[in-house]
Amino acid sequence: MKTTEVEASYSLGFRQKDVEALEEHLRLRHSIELIGMKRVGINNFLRFFLAHKNNHKDPNNLFIMVDLNALIEREIFPFWRLTFKRITDAVTASSADEKVKSRISALFDSSIQSGDLFLTYDGVREALQILGREHMNPTIFLTRFDRLQDVITPEFFDNLQNLKDASDHKLSYVFTSFRELEQLSPTIFHNKSLSNFSQIHYLRPATDKDMEIILTTFEQKYEIHIEEELRQKLITLSGGHVQYLQLSSIIYYETMKKGGNDQEFLAMLPDDERITLLSEELWESLTTEEQLVLKKVWQGDPVSIEERQKAKYLWDTGFIGEGGVKRVFSELFAHYLDYIIKEQQSTSLHDFTKKEFTLFSFLQAHTDEVCERDAIIETVWPEYKELGVSDWSVDKLVARVRNKLKKQNSPYHIVTIKTRGYKLMSTQ
């Protein structure tokens, strides 16, 4: 994750409490789990944090970004290889002694040539030992750590802990995820083992003041000007969720480019398919119990102490606030909740939406051929070049098309080609 000029331009008061909390944990060399609802703006916050910290460089601090979105193969060996690469890059760009840089670079080259998991991990351990002897404080930011939840083993957790020992306890981790580590892999990470390993900090939706700062950068980025009344409306609708705000800015830009007006934009925004898909992703990130409690809160039904305890994630991450009658964080998400609660099951739901039709048409044009995931993204989400499209979004859209084909008694069915993409096949 690169520090960009956009986040560097934010005022130093941006997410001040979160910055202070993270700074204190790192000062004490704690490891921390930075938890927030999906796409709430954790990476946006970290880019600002790094820009801020880099403006006040401490030569003893070494920030190492390992973005697991870049991990195509969700396996342990590719993880250690990527981590070692990022450590080497960070050391090379630092003010460390040239001998240190040369030694760590040589360790990395040796591990790549070996292609061996053990030697790669051992190289990471030795590199961190060197940094510890040099009195450097490395912090490894493991963003989207939840992508590894299916391959985490007790040995892997032990290896993470052993690296802290190797660095003479100068190493800290920052794990970012939409769920706590203990919930990702309960049999591996449990409260007793994690209590001495990492602290939890929840990144809740941003304040209106912080969203003003972000919206200003979006205006500059998309070369649009939003009048004050509409600005406040967008901030309210987004509810402190950065992805909602960015999608709204893009949709506003598209609407104005087509000659539309503010009223048209506001009327179509809640039902835009990109907004709906994001809402759906947030909804399906919740457990069944959490979904039931969220619906109760939205409808104004009482929630028992036991229910609140089981669904505390909703309050910890800010899905639900502490004040007001209808306390769901975003009006855009609340619009989707209304849809879920009403359970609209008319036959019209079997018709394709615009993106579903685009996907089906693309697959149909390549019937019996493997359609790679990247080609699907380029065709269905051309507007997402900068935002990126999650694996979940692709899989969910495919699942919706697959279900509707079945309900339409279509002769076509979609086959998943593992690690590559999808293939449309016909029974005719």
PEUR-V512194 format. One record per residue. RES is the residue in one small letter. PHI is phi in whole degrees, -180 to 180 (999 if undefined). NEAR is the number of other C-alpha atoms within 12 Angstrom. Layout:
# PEUR-V512194
res-><RES RES>
phi-><PHI PHI>
near-><NEAR NEAR>
This chain:
# PEUR-V512194
res-><m k t t e v e a s y s l g f r q k d v e a l e e h l r l r h s i e l i g m k r v g i n n f l r f f l a h k n n h k d p n n l f i m v d l n a l i e r e i f p f w r l t f k r i t d a v t a s s a d e k v k s r i s a l f d s s i q s g d l f l t y d g v r e a l q i l g r e h m n p t i f l t r f d r l q d v i t p e f f d n l q n l k d a s d h k l s y v f t s f r e l e q l s p t i f h n k s l s n f s q i h y l r p a t d k d m e i i l t t f e q k y e i h i e e e l r q k l i t l s g g h v q y l q l s s i i y y e t m k k g g n d q e f l a m l p d d e r i t l l s e e l w e s l t t e e q l v l k k v w q g d p v s i e e r q k a k y l w d t g f i g e g g v k r v f s e l f a h y l d y i i k e q q s t s l h d f t k k e f t l f s f l q a h t d e v c e r d a i i e t v w p e y k e l g v s d w s v d k l v a r v r n k l k k q n s p y h i v t i k t r g y k l m s t q>
phi-><999 -89 -75 -108 -64 -60 -68 -65 -84 -64 -68 -68 -86 -63 43 -58 -64 -68 -62 -64 -65 -67 -59 -67 -60 -72 -62 -86 60 -77 -95 -140 -99 -98 -112 -159 -60 -57 62 -73 126 -64 -65 -59 -64 -66 -63 -65 -58 -67 -62 -66 -69 -70 -78 -130 -62 -105 -60 -85 -90 -134 -94 -122 -94 -121 -84 -77 -65 -84 -89 -68 -95 -84 -133 -66 -62 -58 -63 -68 -64 -65 -62 -64 -62 -68 -62 -62 -62 -66 -66 -60 -85 -89 -95 -63 -59 -61 -67 -65 -59 -65 -65 -70 -63 -67 -62 -66 -59 -65 -68 -64 -66 -74 62 -113 -62 -61 -66 -67 -62 -63 -67 -60 -61 -67 -61 -71 -61 -61 -64 -63 -65 -86 62 -94 -112 -78 -123 -100 -91 -101 -81 58 -62 -61 -66 -99 -59 -83 -119 -72 -128 -57 -64 -63 -62 -60 -64 -61 -66 -64 -66 -65 -64 -61 -88 61 61 -90 -81 -125 -112 -123 -93 -112 -166 -89 -138 -65 -57 -63 -85 -65 -139 -58 -76 -97 -98 -134 -53 -64 -74 -80 -60 -98 -107 -149 -105 -106 -130 -92 -96 -82 -53 -71 -74 -59 -63 -67 -67 -60 -62 -66 -62 -60 -68 -68 -60 -67 -65 -97 53 -127 -126 -110 -63 -56 -63 -71 -55 -65 -65 -63 -64 -65 -60 -73 64 85 -97 -64 -67 -60 -67 -68 -62 -62 -65 -64 -66 -64 -59 -64 -64 -67 -65 -89 87 -79 -128 -61 -65 -63 -61 -66 -70 -95 -55 -61 -101 -60 -63 -67 -66 -61 -66 -65 -61 -64 -63 -64 -61 -81 -79 -93 -75 -60 -63 -66 -62 -63 -66 -62 -64 -62 -61 -63 -86 83 -81 -67 -120 -74 -61 -65 -64 -65 -66 -69 -111 -61 -54 -62 -82 -61 -92 93 -55 -120 -92 -102 -131 90 -82 -100 -104 -68 -63 -130 -68 -68 -70 -63 -61 -68 -60 -58 -62 -63 -65 -73 49 -68 -122 -76 -63 -64 -69 -84 -78 -77 -77 -60 -72 -62 -67 -62 -64 -61 -62 -65 -65 -66 -67 -126 -53 70 -114 -76 -101 -65 -59 -63 -67 -64 -62 -62 -81 -88 -124 -62 -80 -100 -57 -90 -75 82 -123 -74 -58 -60 -61 -65 -62 -69 -64 -61 -62 -66 -65 -59 -66 -71 -61 -66 -69 -84 56 -71 -74 -94 -145 -103 -109 -83 -106 -54 70 -117 172 -142 -135 -92 -127 -116 -87 -79>
near-><28 23 24 21 16 24 31 26 22 29 21 23 19 30 34 22 21 29 28 19 23 35 26 17 25 31 21 19 28 32 36 38 40 42 39 39 40 37 38 39 38 40 38 37 42 37 30 35 37 33 28 30 25 21 15 12 15 19 22 24 32 38 39 36 37 35 31 33 26 24 25 20 21 24 21 30 26 25 33 37 37 34 35 38 32 34 38 38 23 30 38 24 19 25 19 30 20 14 16 28 25 19 25 35 29 23 30 36 21 22 30 25 14 17 18 19 23 19 24 32 36 27 35 42 33 32 40 42 29 33 39 29 21 25 23 31 34 45 42 41 38 39 38 36 35 32 32 32 29 18 22 28 20 18 15 26 26 18 21 37 27 25 34 33 20 27 29 25 29 34 45 42 37 40 42 44 40 41 34 33 36 28 22 28 25 20 19 23 28 20 19 13 19 27 17 15 32 33 31 33 32 35 42 35 42 41 28 25 23 33 36 32 31 39 43 31 29 29 24 18 18 23 18 22 21 28 16 14 12 22 30 21 29 40 38 31 33 42 37 44 46 42 43 42 44 38 37 42 39 32 35 36 28 24 23 22 16 12 13 17 20 28 15 18 28 25 16 23 34 32 27 29 26 34 34 32 32 38 39 29 29 36 29 23 26 28 19 15 23 28 29 25 32 41 34 26 32 31 21 15 14 17 22 14 11 13 22 23 16 22 29 27 32 39 29 27 36 32 43 35 25 16 12 12 16 22 25 38 40 36 32 41 38 34 28 32 32 23 21 23 18 13 11 14 12 9 11 12 19 22 22 25 24 18 29 34 23 23 36 36 22 28 34 24 16 21 22 21 21 26 33 23 32 24 20 33 30 21 25 30 27 17 19 22 14 14 20 21 30 25 23 22 32 32 29 23 38 36 22 28 36 33 22 27 26 17 19 18 14 20 18 26 30 35 24 23 17 14 16 20 24 35 30 32 25 19 12 7>
